[in-house]
Amino acid sequence: MTRLASLLVAVATLAAAGGCTKKSEPPPPFKGPLTIATIMAAKEIVQPFDPWDDAFALLQSRLGPPTHVKESASGPMYQWAADAGETCAYLEVGKEDGKKYQKEGMMVGAVMNPMTVDKKGPVGNRADCLAILGKDGPPEDPNAAPPPADGVATPELVIENAVKGRSKWTGKKLKVTSTLEGIGGIALTLGKAGLSCVLADNAPAGLELGKELTVEGTVKMETWVSGGGEVSMKPALSPCAIVK
C-alpha cells in the first residue's frame, strides 16, 4: 500500500470513529423536578472564567432551565431554587463579557454555590431564595386594580393594590399628590396610608408636615424579613423626586 493510500485509510477510519474534528453535542437538559437535593448536588460544577456556552449547557443538564434570571450591573445572574416545607435551596451563576478580563467571548462570572436556608436564617438569604421562587410575598390577586392609565395615583390606591398586583405595578412611574406625614433622611412618608418616597438625597429644608406635596417616582417592592423568618412586602416609590 502506498503512503498516500495509507493516509487516506487513516483519515477515513478517524472520520468513521467520530475523530477529533467533530464537535461534541451538548448534554441534554434535565427534565425532572427540581428539588433541594438536586440543587445541592450541583456544587462547583462550573467555575468563574469558564466559557459560558459550555457552562450553561452543563448547568441545564443538571438543573434544567433557570428558575429566574436577575439583571445586574455586571450582567445577568442565572438562578435556580427549590423549597420543601420551611427550607429553601438556591444557587446563582453570573454571565459576563470576557473582555473585562482580557478573555474572548462570554464567560462565567460570579458563582454562588448552592446553599440551604430556613426560618432560622440568615434571613437575607432566605428572602433571596424565596424571591427566586416568587414566594417573597402574598399570592398575587388577578383582580387587583392596575396602575392608573394616566400615572396619577394616591397613596391609598398604591398601598391597597401594588403588592396584590405587583406584576402590574412594579416598575411603573407614578405621580402622587398627598399630605406629608413624615420625614426621615432620604425617605418621605405620604398620606395616612404611609406610602414611602425614597429621595436621592436628604429631604430639602423647609418641608412642613401636614402640607400637600407632589412627587414622582417608580414603584418598587420592599421586602422585609422578620427575625422569625417571615417575609412581608410593602410598596414604595424609589427612586422618587419632589416635583411640587
Summary of the structure (lengths in Angstrom):
residues: 244
radius of gyration: 26.0
end to end distance: 93.9
largest distance: 101.6
contacts: 708
relative contact order: 0.11
helix: 23%
strand: 35%
